[in-house]
Amino acid sequence: SSPPLAPIHGTITGITDNGQGTMRATITTNKLDIGDILVDANTQVVLGGKSVGINRLALGQRIVNGSYCPITGKAERLTVQPPRSSRISGEITLVEEYLSAITIQPRRGDPVILLFPQTDHPDRAMITRQNKRDLKLSNLTAGDRVRAAFYNPTTNRVLRMVLAPKPDLDY
């Protein structure tokens, strides 16, 4: 007989696509153990109370309830929550469109490099300035003031950014 399914809780710290609809997810458990599980099309992935496909798994997500077969390592069910976010404000000192990255210098502390997912990615960052929504990385310039940028501290990927209004230079 097979052993019962084992529970798993922790944070996704690595994802490797094995091809053919399977992937390995590296999990750092709440007890700081590290393990790998196999995730495939038969794995039920739940995010925000809805069943989603395995392609919605991402670095930094927390597995709040999961089970896997301890012999094969195959995950049966994973209930995940979005990554916790960090917040920064300051001035954009560098925009590197070819890297999909910006550097923000806060008032105190070291600069932080933030990464933007591809513009066609379903979880792309929301950038707003006053009444303008859905701005893109190409709309950002060095010197722009960032009121607040929320990002995943594991991947430095931007989740949402609110820019201060541009100063009116027309006198």
DSSP file with accessible surface (Angstrom, degrees, kcal/mol):
  #  RESIDUE AA STRUCTURE BP1 BP2  ACC     N-H-->O    O-->H-N    N-H-->O    O-->H-N    TCO  KAPPA ALPHA  PHI   PSI    X-CA   Y-CA   Z-CA
    1    1 A S              0   0  174      0, 0.0     0, 0.0     0, 0.0     0, 0.0   0.000 360.0 360.0 360.0 155.3    0.0    0.0    0.0
    2    2 A S        -     0   0  108      1,-0.1     3,-0.1    69,-0.0    67,-0.0  -0.513 360.0-111.3 -82.8 148.7    1.0    3.6   -0.6
    3    3 A P        -     0   0   51      0, 0.0    68,-0.1     0, 0.0    -1,-0.1  -0.369  44.2 -92.8 -71.6 158.4    2.0    5.9    2.2
    4    4 A P        -     0   0  113      0, 0.0    64,-0.1     0, 0.0     2,-0.0  -0.284  51.5 -85.8 -67.0 159.1   -0.4    8.8    2.9
    5    5 A L        -     0   0   86     64,-0.1    64,-0.2    -3,-0.1    70,-0.0  -0.374  44.0-131.2 -63.6 143.2    0.2   12.1    1.3
    6    6 A A  E     -A   68   0A  21     62,-3.2    62,-2.2    -3,-0.1     2,-0.1  -0.780  17.6-120.7 -97.9 142.2    2.7   14.4    3.1
    7    7 A P  E     -A   67   0A  95      0, 0.0     2,-0.4     0, 0.0    60,-0.3  -0.462  26.1-166.2 -78.1 153.4    1.8   18.0    3.9
    8    8 A I  E     +A   66   0A  13     58,-2.0    58,-0.5    -2,-0.1     2,-0.3  -0.995  12.0 169.5-141.9 136.6    4.0   20.8    2.6
    9    9 A H  E     +     0   0A  71     -2,-0.4    21,-1.0    56,-0.1     2,-0.3  -0.988  32.1  79.2-140.6 142.3    4.1   24.5    3.6
   10   10 A G  E    S-AB  63  29A   1     53,-1.8    53,-3.8    -2,-0.3     2,-0.4  -0.993  71.5 -51.5 157.1-158.3    6.7   27.1    2.7
   11   11 A T  E     -AB  62  28A  42     17,-2.7    17,-2.7    -2,-0.3     2,-0.6  -0.932  42.9-119.5-119.9 137.3    7.9   29.5    0.0
   12   12 A I  E     + B   0  27A   0     49,-2.8    48,-3.1    -2,-0.4    15,-0.2  -0.634  38.0 167.0 -75.0 116.1    8.7   28.7   -3.7
   13   13 A T  E     +     0   0A  63     13,-2.7     2,-0.3    -2,-0.6    14,-0.2   0.443  61.6  21.2-112.0  -2.7   12.4   29.6   -4.1
   14   14 A G  E     - B   0  26A  17     12,-1.2    12,-2.8    44,-0.1     2,-0.4  -0.958  54.5-167.4-162.9 144.8   13.0   28.0   -7.4
   15   15 A I  E     - B   0  25A  56     -2,-0.3     2,-0.5    10,-0.2    10,-0.2  -0.990   6.2-175.4-136.4 127.6   11.2   26.7  -10.5
   16   16 A T  E     - B   0  24A  81      8,-2.7     8,-2.8    -2,-0.4     2,-0.6  -0.988  21.3-138.0-124.2 122.2   12.7   24.5  -13.2
   17   17 A D  E     - B   0  23A 118     -2,-0.5     6,-0.3     6,-0.2     3,-0.1  -0.674  14.9-172.4 -79.7 119.2   10.7   23.7  -16.3
   18   18 A N  E     -     0   0A  72      4,-2.0     5,-0.2    -2,-0.6    -1,-0.1   0.457  41.0-121.1 -88.0  -3.1   11.2   20.0  -17.1
   19   19 A G  E >  S+ B   0  22A  29      3,-0.7     3,-1.3     1,-0.0    -1,-0.2  -0.020  87.1  69.1  82.9 166.8    9.3   20.3  -20.4
   20   20 A Q  T 3  S-     0   0  199      1,-0.3     3,-0.1    -3,-0.1    -1,-0.0   0.846 130.1 -56.2  54.1  36.8    6.2   18.4  -21.5
   21   21 A G  T 3  S+     0   0   48      1,-0.2    20,-0.4    19,-0.1     2,-0.3   0.682 111.9 108.7  77.4  16.8    4.0   20.2  -19.0
   22   22 A T  E <   +B   19   0A  37     -3,-1.3    -4,-2.0    18,-0.2    -3,-0.7  -0.924  38.9 176.8-123.6 153.6    6.0   19.3  -15.8
   23   23 A M  E     -BC  17  39A  22     16,-2.5    16,-3.1    -2,-0.3     2,-0.5  -0.981  25.9-128.3-148.4 157.2    8.2   21.4  -13.5
   24   24 A R  E     -BC  16  38A  88     -8,-2.8    -8,-2.7    -2,-0.3     2,-0.5  -0.930  21.7-160.1-104.7 132.5   10.2   21.1  -10.4
   25   25 A A  E     -BC  15  37A   1     12,-2.5    12,-2.2    -2,-0.5     2,-0.5  -0.956   8.6-145.6-114.2 127.6    9.5   23.6   -7.6
   26   26 A T  E     -BC  14  36A  31    -12,-2.8   -13,-2.7    -2,-0.5   -12,-1.2  -0.831  20.3-163.1 -90.9 128.5   12.1   24.1   -4.9
   27   27 A I  E     -BC  12  35A   0      8,-3.5     8,-2.3    -2,-0.5     2,-0.7  -0.945  18.0-155.3-117.9 130.1   10.4   24.9   -1.6
   28   28 A T  E     -BC  11  34A  34    -17,-2.7   -17,-2.7    -2,-0.4     6,-0.2  -0.939  32.0-141.0 -97.9 113.2   11.9   26.4    1.5
   29   29 A T  E >   -B   10   0A  32      4,-3.3     3,-2.2    -2,-0.7   -19,-0.3  -0.174  23.4-102.8 -73.3 169.5    9.7   25.1    4.2
   30   30 A N  T 3  S+     0   0  122    -21,-1.0   -20,-0.1     1,-0.3    -1,-0.1   0.707 126.6  54.6 -64.0 -19.3    8.5   27.1    7.2
   31   31 A K  T 3  S-     0   0  179      2,-0.1    -1,-0.3     0, 0.0     3,-0.1   0.214 122.6-109.4 -95.4  11.1   11.1   25.1    9.2
   32   32 A L  S <  S+     0   0  139     -3,-2.2     2,-0.2     1,-0.3    -2,-0.1   0.664  73.0 140.4  67.3  22.2   13.8   26.3    6.7
   33   33 A D        -     0   0  103      2,-0.0    -4,-3.3     0, 0.0     2,-0.4  -0.625  45.4-137.1 -83.2 153.5   14.2   22.8    5.2
   34   34 A I  E     +C   28   0A 124     -2,-0.2     2,-0.3    -6,-0.2    -6,-0.2  -0.949  31.6 158.9-116.7 133.7   14.7   22.8    1.4
   35   35 A G  E     -C   27   0A  30     -8,-2.3    -8,-3.5    -2,-0.4     2,-0.4  -0.968  30.9-129.9-148.4 161.2   12.9   20.3   -0.8
   36   36 A D  E     -C   26   0A  85     -2,-0.3     2,-0.3   -10,-0.2   -10,-0.2  -0.925  19.2-171.6-113.0 142.0   11.8   19.7   -4.4
   37   37 A I  E     -C   25   0A   2    -12,-2.2   -12,-2.5    -2,-0.4     2,-0.5  -0.943  22.9-124.6-127.7 152.9    8.4   18.7   -5.6
   38   38 A L  E     -Cd  24  74A  37     35,-2.9    37,-3.2    -2,-0.3     2,-0.4  -0.842  25.9-168.2 -95.8 129.4    7.2   17.7   -9.1
   39   39 A V  E     +C   23   0A   0    -16,-3.1   -16,-2.5    -2,-0.5     2,-0.2  -0.975  15.4 158.2-120.8 130.2    4.3   19.7  -10.4
   40   40 A D    >   -     0   0   26     -2,-0.4     3,-2.1    35,-0.3   -18,-0.2  -0.768  58.6 -75.0-138.2-172.2    2.3   18.6  -13.5
   41   41 A A  T 3  S+     0   0   87    -20,-0.4   -19,-0.1     1,-0.3   -20,-0.0   0.731 126.1  58.4 -62.2 -21.3   -1.0   19.1  -15.2
   42   42 A N  T 3  S+     0   0  128      2,-0.1     2,-0.4    33,-0.0    -1,-0.3   0.581  82.4 101.8 -84.5  -9.8   -2.7   16.8  -12.6
   43   43 A T  S <  S-     0   0    8     -3,-2.1     2,-0.7    34,-0.1    34,-0.2  -0.624  72.7-135.1 -75.8 128.2   -1.6   19.0   -9.7
   44   44 A Q  E     -e   77   0A  85     32,-2.4    34,-2.9    -2,-0.4     2,-0.5  -0.776  22.7-169.3 -85.6 118.2   -4.4   21.2   -8.4
   45   45 A V  E     -eF  78  52A   0      7,-0.8     7,-3.2    -2,-0.7     2,-0.5  -0.952   0.6-167.4-110.9 124.5   -3.1   24.7   -7.9
   46   46 A V  E     +eF  79  51A  14     32,-2.9    34,-3.0    -2,-0.5     2,-0.4  -0.957  10.2 172.8-117.0 126.1   -5.4   27.1   -6.1
   47   47 A L  E >  S-eF  80  50A  28      3,-2.7     3,-1.6    -2,-0.5    34,-0.1  -0.994  73.5  -7.2-133.1 122.9   -4.6   30.9   -6.0
   48   48 A G  T 3  S-     0   0   74     32,-0.7    -1,-0.1    -2,-0.4     3,-0.1   0.843 129.2 -57.0  62.4  31.8   -7.1   33.4   -4.5
   49   49 A G  T 3  S+     0   0   73      1,-0.2     2,-0.4     0, 0.0    -1,-0.3   0.456 118.3 104.9  80.8   0.8   -9.7   30.6   -4.0
   50   50 A K  E <  S-F   47   0A 155     -3,-1.6    -3,-2.7     0, 0.0     2,-0.4  -0.912  75.4-116.2-118.0 143.9   -9.7   29.7   -7.7
   51   51 A S  E     +F   46   0A  88     -2,-0.4     2,-0.3    -5,-0.2    -5,-0.2  -0.606  42.8 174.9 -75.7 126.7   -8.1   26.7   -9.4
   52   52 A V  E     -F   45   0A  31     -7,-3.2    -7,-0.8    -2,-0.4     2,-0.0  -0.847  31.1 -94.9-127.5 167.4   -5.4   27.9  -11.8
   53   53 A G    >   -     0   0   39     -2,-0.3     3,-1.8     1,-0.1     4,-0.1  -0.284  37.7-103.8 -79.5 169.2   -2.8   26.1  -14.0
   54   54 A I  G >  S+     0   0   26      1,-0.3     3,-1.8     2,-0.2    -1,-0.1   0.732 113.8  75.4 -66.9 -18.9    0.7   25.4  -13.0
   55   55 A N  G 3  S+     0   0  132      1,-0.3    -1,-0.3     3,-0.0    -2,-0.0   0.624  85.6  65.1 -69.6  -8.8    1.9   28.2  -15.2
   56   56 A R  G <  S+     0   0   82     -3,-1.8    -1,-0.3     2,-0.1     2,-0.2   0.483  75.1 109.5 -91.1  -2.2    0.7   30.6  -12.5
   57   57 A L    <   +     0   0   14     -3,-1.8     2,-0.3    -4,-0.1   -10,-0.0  -0.546  48.9 175.4 -70.9 140.1    3.3   29.3  -10.0
   58   58 A A    >   -     0   0   21     -2,-0.2     3,-1.7   -44,-0.0   -46,-0.2  -0.974  36.4 -84.1-146.3 157.1    5.9   32.0   -9.4
   59   59 A L  T 3  S+     0   0   68     -2,-0.3   -46,-0.2     1,-0.2    96,-0.1  -0.309 111.8  25.4 -58.1 140.6    9.0   32.6   -7.2
   60   60 A G  T 3  S+     0   0    4    -48,-3.1    24,-0.4     1,-0.3    -1,-0.2   0.232  84.6 135.9  89.8 -15.5    8.2   34.0   -3.8
   61   61 A Q    <   -     0   0    9     -3,-1.7   -49,-2.8    22,-0.2     2,-0.5  -0.394  51.9-129.8 -64.8 146.8    4.7   32.6   -3.6
   62   62 A R  E     -AG  11  81A  41     19,-1.8    19,-2.3   -51,-0.2     2,-0.8  -0.845   5.6-143.1-100.7 129.8    3.8   31.0   -0.3
   63   63 A I  E     +AG  10  80A   4    -53,-3.8   -53,-1.8    -2,-0.5    17,-0.2  -0.839  23.6 174.1 -88.8 111.2    2.3   27.5   -0.1
   64   64 A V  E    S+     0   0A  58     15,-2.4     2,-0.3    -2,-0.8    -1,-0.2   0.670  72.0  12.9 -94.0 -19.3   -0.1   27.7    2.7
   65   65 A N  E    S+ G   0  79A  85     14,-1.4    14,-3.4    -3,-0.1    -1,-0.3  -0.883  78.2 145.6-156.8 121.3   -1.6   24.3    2.2
   66   66 A G  E     -AG   8  78A   3    -58,-0.5   -58,-2.0    -2,-0.3     2,-0.3  -0.990  23.5-160.5-154.0 159.9   -0.1   21.5    0.0
   67   67 A S  E     +AG   7  77A  29     10,-2.2     9,-2.6    -2,-0.3    10,-1.3  -0.995  12.1 173.4-144.5 148.5    0.3   17.8   -0.2
   68   68 A Y  E     -AG   6  75A  62    -62,-2.2   -62,-3.2    -2,-0.3     7,-0.2  -0.974  39.9 -98.2-149.0 161.1    2.6   15.5   -2.1
   69   69 A C     >  -     0   0   24      5,-2.4     4,-2.6    -2,-0.3     5,-0.2  -0.724  27.8-149.9 -82.0 121.3    3.5   11.9   -2.4
   70   70 A P  T  4 S+     0   0   62      0, 0.0    -1,-0.1     0, 0.0   -65,-0.1   0.736  93.4  49.1 -68.3 -17.5    6.7   11.3   -0.3
   71   71 A I  T  4 S+     0   0  128    -68,-0.1    -2,-0.0     1,-0.1   -69,-0.0   0.940 125.2  23.2 -85.0 -50.1    7.9    8.5   -2.7
   72   72 A T  T  4 S-     0   0   85      2,-0.1     3,-0.1   -34,-0.0    -1,-0.1   0.697  93.1-133.3 -89.7 -21.5    7.5   10.2   -6.1
   73   73 A G     <  +     0   0   13     -4,-2.6   -35,-2.9     1,-0.3     2,-0.4   0.524  53.9 148.9  79.4   4.6    7.7   13.8   -4.9
   74   74 A K  B     -d   38   0A  33    -37,-0.2    -5,-2.4    -5,-0.2     2,-0.3  -0.586  45.2-131.2 -79.2 127.6    4.6   14.6   -7.1
   75   75 A A  E     - G   0  68A   0    -37,-3.2   -35,-0.3    -2,-0.4    -7,-0.3  -0.582  21.0-175.0 -77.4 135.9    2.4   17.4   -5.7
   76   76 A E  E    S+     0   0A  81     -9,-2.6   -32,-2.4     1,-0.4     2,-0.3   0.824  71.1   4.6 -94.1 -42.6   -1.3   16.6   -5.6
   77   77 A R  E     -eG  44  67A  86    -10,-1.3   -10,-2.2   -34,-0.2     2,-0.4  -0.995  57.8-174.5-148.8 137.4   -2.6   20.0   -4.4
   78   78 A L  E     -eG  45  66A   1    -34,-2.9   -32,-2.9    -2,-0.3     2,-0.6  -0.978   6.8-166.0-134.7 120.8   -1.0   23.4   -3.7
   79   79 A T  E     -eG  46  65A  28    -14,-3.4   -15,-2.4    -2,-0.4   -14,-1.4  -0.945  24.7-174.6-103.3 116.2   -2.8   26.3   -2.2
   80   80 A V  E     -eG  47  63A   4    -34,-3.0   -32,-0.7    -2,-0.6   -17,-0.2  -0.800  18.6-155.4-116.6 154.5   -0.6   29.4   -2.8
   81   81 A Q  E     - G   0  62A  80    -19,-2.3   -19,-1.8    -2,-0.3     3,-0.1  -0.911  37.0 -92.9-119.7 152.9   -0.7   33.0   -1.8
   82   82 A P        -     0   0   80      0, 0.0   -20,-0.2     0, 0.0     3,-0.1  -0.196  55.1 -87.7 -58.9 157.0    0.9   35.9   -3.7
   83   83 A P        -     0   0   25      0, 0.0   -22,-0.2     0, 0.0     2,-0.1  -0.308  46.2-103.3 -62.0 149.2    4.4   36.8   -2.5
   84   84 A R        -     0   0  177    -24,-0.4     2,-0.3    -3,-0.1    70,-0.3  -0.472  43.9-134.4 -67.1 147.6    4.6   39.4    0.4
   85   85 A S        -     0   0   64     67,-0.2     2,-0.3    -2,-0.1    67,-0.2  -0.787  11.0-148.3-111.5 154.0    5.6   42.7   -1.0
   86   86 A S  E     -H  151   0B  40     65,-3.2    65,-2.3    -2,-0.3     2,-0.4  -0.749  16.5-137.4-107.8 163.8    8.0   45.4    0.1
   87   87 A R  E     +H  150   0B 155     -2,-0.3     2,-0.3    63,-0.2    63,-0.2  -0.955  21.9 172.3-127.2 142.4    7.6   49.1   -0.4
   88   88 A I  E     -H  149   0B  16     61,-1.8    61,-2.2    -2,-0.4     2,-0.3  -0.985   7.8-172.7-143.3 150.4   10.1   51.8   -1.6
   89   89 A S  E     +     0   0B  54     -2,-0.3    18,-0.4    59,-0.2     2,-0.3  -0.967  35.2  90.5-137.6 155.3    9.9   55.4   -2.5
   90   90 A G  E    S-H  146   0B   1     56,-1.8    56,-3.6    -2,-0.3     2,-0.4  -0.992  71.0 -40.0 158.4-153.3   12.5   57.7   -3.9
   91   91 A E  E     -HI 145 105B  79     14,-2.2    14,-3.0    -2,-0.3     2,-0.5  -0.901  45.7-122.2-114.6 137.1   13.9   58.9   -7.3
   92   92 A I  E     + I   0 104B   0     52,-2.9    51,-3.6    -2,-0.4    12,-0.2  -0.650  32.4 173.7 -73.9 121.6   14.4   56.9  -10.4
   93   93 A T  E     +     0   0B  66     10,-2.6     2,-0.3    -2,-0.5    -1,-0.2   0.612  63.8  22.0-103.9 -17.4   18.1   57.3  -11.2
   94   94 A L  E     - I   0 103B  77      9,-1.1     9,-2.4    47,-0.1     2,-0.5  -0.967  54.9-165.1-155.2 132.8   18.4   54.8  -14.1
   95   95 A V  E     - I   0 102B  36     -2,-0.3     2,-0.6     7,-0.2     7,-0.2  -0.990   7.3-177.2-118.3 120.9   16.0   53.3  -16.6
   96   96 A E  E >>> + I   0 101B  40      5,-3.1     5,-2.1    -2,-0.5     3,-1.1  -0.806   4.4 176.2-119.6  86.9   17.4   50.3  -18.5
   97   97 A E  G >45S+     0   0  110     -2,-0.6     3,-1.1     1,-0.3    -1,-0.2   0.868  78.6  59.7 -61.1 -37.5   14.6   49.2  -21.0
   98   98 A Y  G 345S+     0   0  180      1,-0.3    -1,-0.3     2,-0.1    -2,-0.0   0.762 114.5  37.2 -65.7 -20.9   16.8   46.5  -22.6
   99   99 A L  G <45S-     0   0   94     -3,-1.1    -1,-0.3     2,-0.2    -2,-0.2   0.425 107.5-126.0-102.5  -3.1   17.0   44.8  -19.1
  100  100 A S  T <<5S+     0   0   28     -3,-1.1    16,-2.9    -4,-0.6     2,-0.3   0.933  71.2 122.1  53.8  49.1   13.4   45.7  -18.2
  101  101 A A  E   < -IJ  96 115B   2     -5,-2.1    -5,-3.1    14,-0.2     2,-0.3  -0.967  44.9-167.9-141.7 153.4   14.8   47.3  -15.0
  102  102 A I  E     -IJ  95 114B   0     12,-2.2    12,-2.7    -2,-0.3     2,-0.5  -0.942  17.7-135.7-133.5 158.6   15.0   50.6  -13.1
  103  103 A T  E     -IJ  94 113B  16     -9,-2.4   -10,-2.6    -2,-0.3    -9,-1.1  -0.975  17.3-163.5-115.7 130.5   17.1   51.8  -10.2
  104  104 A I  E     -IJ  92 112B   0      8,-2.8     8,-2.6    -2,-0.5   -12,-0.2  -0.959   7.1-154.8-114.8 130.6   15.4   53.8   -7.4
  105  105 A Q  E     -I   91   0B  69    -14,-3.0   -14,-2.2    -2,-0.5     5,-0.1  -0.907  15.9-154.1-102.5 110.1   17.4   55.8   -4.9
  106  106 A P        -     0   0   21      0, 0.0   -16,-0.2     0, 0.0     3,-0.1  -0.329  30.7-105.6 -74.8 169.0   15.5   56.1   -1.6
  107  107 A R  S    S+     0   0  219    -18,-0.4     2,-0.4     1,-0.2   -17,-0.1   0.862 109.0  25.8 -62.0 -36.1   16.1   59.1    0.7
  108  108 A R  S    S+     0   0  226      2,-0.1    -1,-0.2     0, 0.0     2,-0.1  -0.985 110.8  18.5-127.9 142.6   18.0   56.8    3.0
  109  109 A G  S    S-     0   0   55     -2,-0.4     0, 0.0    -3,-0.1     0, 0.0  -0.370  92.5 -35.5  99.1-178.0   19.8   53.6    2.2
  110  110 A D        -     0   0  137      1,-0.1    -2,-0.1    -2,-0.1    -6,-0.1  -0.420  66.9 -93.7 -81.3 155.3   21.2   51.9   -0.8
  111  111 A P        -     0   0   67      0, 0.0     2,-0.4     0, 0.0    -6,-0.2  -0.295  37.3-143.2 -64.3 154.1   19.7   52.1   -4.3
  112  112 A V  E     -J  104   0B  30     -8,-2.6    -8,-2.8     2,-0.0     2,-0.5  -0.981   0.8-144.4-123.9 131.0   17.3   49.2   -5.3
  113  113 A I  E     -J  103   0B  86     -2,-0.4     2,-0.4   -10,-0.2   -10,-0.2  -0.850  19.4-164.8 -94.6 124.9   17.1   47.7   -8.8
  114  114 A L  E     -J  102   0B   0    -12,-2.7   -12,-2.2    -2,-0.5     2,-0.3  -0.908   5.8-146.3-113.1 142.0   13.5   46.7   -9.7
  115  115 A L  E     -Jk 101 157B  74     41,-3.0    43,-3.0    -2,-0.4   -14,-0.2  -0.821   4.2-147.0-108.7 145.5   12.6   44.4  -12.5
  116  116 A F        -     0   0   19    -16,-2.9     3,-0.1    -2,-0.3     8,-0.1  -0.917  17.7-126.6-110.7 133.5    9.5   44.6  -14.7
  117  117 A P        -     0   0   21      0, 0.0     8,-0.2     0, 0.0   -17,-0.0  -0.292  49.9 -72.9 -68.3 163.9    7.8   41.5  -16.2
  118  118 A Q    >   -     0   0  120      1,-0.1     3,-1.9     2,-0.1     5,-0.1  -0.220  45.0-116.2 -56.0 148.6    7.2   41.4  -19.9
  119  119 A T  T 3  S+     0   0   89      1,-0.3    -1,-0.1    -3,-0.1     5,-0.1   0.772 115.5  50.5 -64.3 -23.6    4.4   43.7  -21.0
  120  120 A D  T 3  S+     0   0  137      3,-0.1    -1,-0.3     2,-0.0    -2,-0.1   0.446  83.5 116.3 -93.7   3.0    2.2   40.8  -22.2
  121  121 A H  S X  S-     0   0   67     -3,-1.9     3,-1.6     1,-0.1     0, 0.0  -0.459  71.8-130.1 -70.1 138.3    2.7   38.9  -18.9
  122  122 A P  T 3  S+     0   0  103      0, 0.0    -1,-0.1     0, 0.0    -3,-0.0   0.794 107.9  47.3 -62.3 -24.0   -0.7   38.4  -17.1
  123  123 A D  T 3  S+     0   0   53     -5,-0.1     3,-0.1     2,-0.0    -2,-0.1  -0.034  82.3 153.1-104.6  30.9    0.9   39.7  -13.9
  124  124 A R    <   -     0   0   89     -3,-1.6     2,-0.1    -5,-0.1    -5,-0.1  -0.198  52.4 -91.6 -63.6 155.6    2.5   42.7  -15.4
  125  125 A A        -     0   0    7     -8,-0.2     2,-0.6     1,-0.1    35,-0.2  -0.378  30.0-132.3 -70.9 142.2    3.1   45.7  -13.1
  126  126 A M  E     -l  160   0B  66     33,-1.6    35,-2.8    -3,-0.1     2,-0.5  -0.853  25.4-172.0 -93.8 121.2    0.5   48.5  -12.8
  127  127 A I  E     +l  161   0B   3     -2,-0.6     8,-2.2     8,-0.5     2,-0.3  -0.973   6.8 177.4-117.4 128.1    2.1   51.9  -13.2
  128  128 A T  E     -l  162   0B  10     33,-2.3    35,-2.9    -2,-0.5     2,-0.3  -0.950  17.7-177.2-131.7 151.1    0.1   55.0  -12.5
  129  129 A R  E >   -lM 163 132B  20      3,-2.2     3,-2.8    -2,-0.3    35,-0.1  -0.926  67.8 -50.8-144.7 117.8    0.7   58.8  -12.4
  130  130 A Q  T 3  S-     0   0  138     33,-0.6    -1,-0.0    -2,-0.3    33,-0.0  -0.310 125.6 -15.6  50.7-119.4   -2.1   61.1  -11.5
  131  131 A N  T 3  S+     0   0  166     -3,-0.1     2,-0.6    -2,-0.0    -1,-0.3   0.364 115.2 101.8 -93.8   4.3   -5.1   60.1  -13.7
  132  132 A K  B <   -M  129   0B 139     -3,-2.8    -3,-2.2     2,-0.0     2,-0.2  -0.808  49.8-178.9 -95.3 125.1   -3.0   58.1  -16.1
  133  133 A R        +     0   0  162     -2,-0.6    -5,-0.2    -5,-0.2    -2,-0.0  -0.702  55.9  35.9-113.6 169.4   -3.1   54.3  -15.7
  134  134 A D  S    S+     0   0   79     -2,-0.2    -1,-0.2    -7,-0.2    -6,-0.2   0.837  72.0 168.9  58.0  35.0   -1.4   51.5  -17.5
  135  135 A L        -     0   0   21     -8,-2.2    -8,-0.5    -3,-0.2     2,-0.2  -0.407  23.1-138.1 -68.2 159.6    1.9   53.4  -18.1
  136  136 A K    >   -     0   0   97     -2,-0.1     3,-2.0   -10,-0.1     4,-0.3  -0.683  26.1 -98.3-116.0 171.2    4.8   51.3  -19.4
  137  137 A L  G >  S+     0   0   22      1,-0.3     3,-1.9    -2,-0.2   -40,-0.1   0.870 121.3  63.7 -55.6 -36.0    8.4   51.1  -18.6
  138  138 A S  G 3  S+     0   0   65      1,-0.3    -1,-0.3   -41,-0.1   -41,-0.0   0.691  94.5  61.6 -66.3 -16.4    9.1   53.2  -21.7
  139  139 A N  G <  S+     0   0   73     -3,-2.0     2,-0.3     2,-0.0    -1,-0.3   0.548  88.4  91.7 -83.4  -8.9    7.1   56.1  -20.0
  140  140 A L    <   -     0   0    5     -3,-1.9     2,-0.3    -4,-0.3   -45,-0.0  -0.660  53.5-179.3 -91.2 144.5    9.6   56.2  -17.1
  141  141 A T    >   -     0   0   64     -2,-0.3     3,-2.0   -47,-0.1   -49,-0.2  -0.959  38.9 -87.6-137.5 157.1   12.7   58.5  -17.0
  142  142 A A  T 3  S+     0   0   64     -2,-0.3   -49,-0.2     1,-0.2     3,-0.1  -0.378 115.1  37.5 -59.8 138.1   15.6   59.3  -14.7
  143  143 A G  T 3  S+     0   0   38    -51,-3.6    -1,-0.2     1,-0.4   -50,-0.1   0.166  81.1 134.6 100.3 -18.1   14.5   62.0  -12.3
  144  144 A D    <   -     0   0    9     -3,-2.0   -52,-2.9   -52,-0.2     2,-0.4  -0.412  54.6-129.0 -61.4 139.7   10.9   60.7  -11.9
  145  145 A R  E     -H   91   0B  96     19,-0.2    19,-2.5   -54,-0.2     2,-0.6  -0.797  13.6-149.3 -93.6 132.5    9.8   60.6   -8.3
  146  146 A V  E     -HN  90 163B   4    -56,-3.6   -56,-1.8    -2,-0.4    17,-0.2  -0.908  11.5-172.5-103.1 114.3    8.3   57.3   -7.1
  147  147 A R  E    S-     0   0B 145     15,-1.8     2,-0.3    -2,-0.6    16,-0.2   0.916  76.9 -12.2 -68.9 -44.2    5.6   57.9   -4.3
  148  148 A A  E     - N   0 162B   7     14,-1.7    14,-3.1   -59,-0.1     2,-0.4  -0.927  57.2-172.7-159.3 132.4    5.4   54.1   -3.7
  149  149 A A  E     -HN  88 161B   0    -61,-2.2   -61,-1.8    -2,-0.3     2,-0.5  -0.999  12.3-158.6-125.5 125.3    6.6   51.0   -5.5
  150  150 A F  E     +HN  87 160B  69     10,-3.2     9,-3.2    -2,-0.4    10,-1.7  -0.910  23.8 165.2-103.2 131.4    5.5   47.6   -4.2
  151  151 A Y  E     -HN  86 158B  30    -65,-2.3   -65,-3.2    -2,-0.5     7,-0.2  -0.960  45.0 -99.9-146.7 159.6    7.7   44.7   -5.2
  152  152 A N  E  >> - N   0 157B   5      5,-2.4     4,-2.8    -2,-0.3     5,-0.5  -0.724  28.9-153.7 -79.2 116.6    8.4   41.1   -4.5
  153  153 A P  T  45S+     0   0   60      0, 0.0    -1,-0.1     0, 0.0   -68,-0.1   0.717  91.1  58.0 -69.5 -16.9   11.5   41.2   -2.3
  154  154 A T  T  45S+     0   0   85    -70,-0.3   -94,-0.1     1,-0.1   -69,-0.0   0.899 126.8  14.2 -75.6 -40.7   12.5   37.7   -3.4
  155  155 A T  T  45S-     0   0   36     -3,-0.3    -1,-0.1   -96,-0.1     3,-0.1   0.513  92.5-128.6-111.8  -9.7   12.7   38.5   -7.1
  156  156 A N  T  <5 +     0   0   52     -4,-2.8   -41,-3.0     1,-0.2     2,-0.4   0.710  54.9 155.6  61.3  22.8   12.7   42.4   -7.0
  157  157 A R  E   < -kN 115 152B  54     -5,-0.5    -5,-2.4   -43,-0.2    -1,-0.2  -0.688  45.5-119.6 -83.1 129.6    9.8   42.2   -9.5
  158  158 A V  E     + N   0 151B   0    -43,-3.0    -7,-0.3    -2,-0.4     3,-0.1  -0.457  31.6 176.0 -70.6 133.9    7.5   45.3   -9.5
  159  159 A L  E    S-     0   0B  62     -9,-3.2   -33,-1.6     1,-0.4     2,-0.3   0.768  70.1  -7.0-101.3 -43.4    3.9   44.6   -8.6
  160  160 A R  E     -lN 126 150B  90    -10,-1.7   -10,-3.2   -35,-0.2    -1,-0.4  -0.984  59.8-167.1-155.5 144.9    2.6   48.2   -8.6
  161  161 A M  E     -lN 127 149B   0    -35,-2.8   -33,-2.3    -2,-0.3     2,-0.5  -0.998   4.7-164.4-140.1 133.3    4.1   51.7   -8.9
  162  162 A V  E     -lN 128 148B  36    -14,-3.1   -15,-1.8    -2,-0.4   -14,-1.7  -0.980  15.6-157.2-117.8 121.0    2.6   55.1   -8.1
  163  163 A L  E     -lN 129 146B   1    -35,-2.9   -33,-0.6    -2,-0.5   -17,-0.2  -0.700  17.9-117.3 -97.8 148.5    4.6   58.1   -9.5
  164  164 A A        -     0   0   18    -19,-2.5   -19,-0.2    -2,-0.3    -1,-0.1  -0.454  47.6 -87.3 -73.5 153.7    4.5   61.6   -8.3
  165  165 A P        -     0   0   47      0, 0.0    -1,-0.1     0, 0.0   -20,-0.1  -0.300  47.3-105.2 -59.8 147.4    3.1   64.2  -10.8
  166  166 A K        -     0   0  104      1,-0.1     2,-0.1    -3,-0.1   -22,-0.1  -0.539  41.9-104.4 -70.6 138.5    5.8   65.6  -13.1
  167  167 A P        -     0   0  105      0, 0.0     2,-0.8     0, 0.0    -1,-0.1  -0.411  32.4-117.2 -64.8 140.7    6.7   69.2  -12.1
  168  168 A D        -     0   0  121      1,-0.1     0, 0.0    -2,-0.1     0, 0.0  -0.709  32.5-178.8 -82.1 112.7    5.1   71.8  -14.5
  169  169 A L        +     0   0  125     -2,-0.8     2,-0.7     2,-0.1    -1,-0.1   0.418  51.5 101.0 -93.7  -0.9    8.1   73.5  -16.1
  170  170 A D              0   0  139      1,-0.0    -2,-0.1     0, 0.0     0, 0.0  -0.774 360.0 360.0 -87.8 114.9    6.0   75.9  -18.2
  171  171 A Y              0   0  257     -2,-0.7    -2,-0.1     0, 0.0    -1,-0.0  -0.714 360.0 360.0 -97.4 360.0    5.9   79.3  -16.4
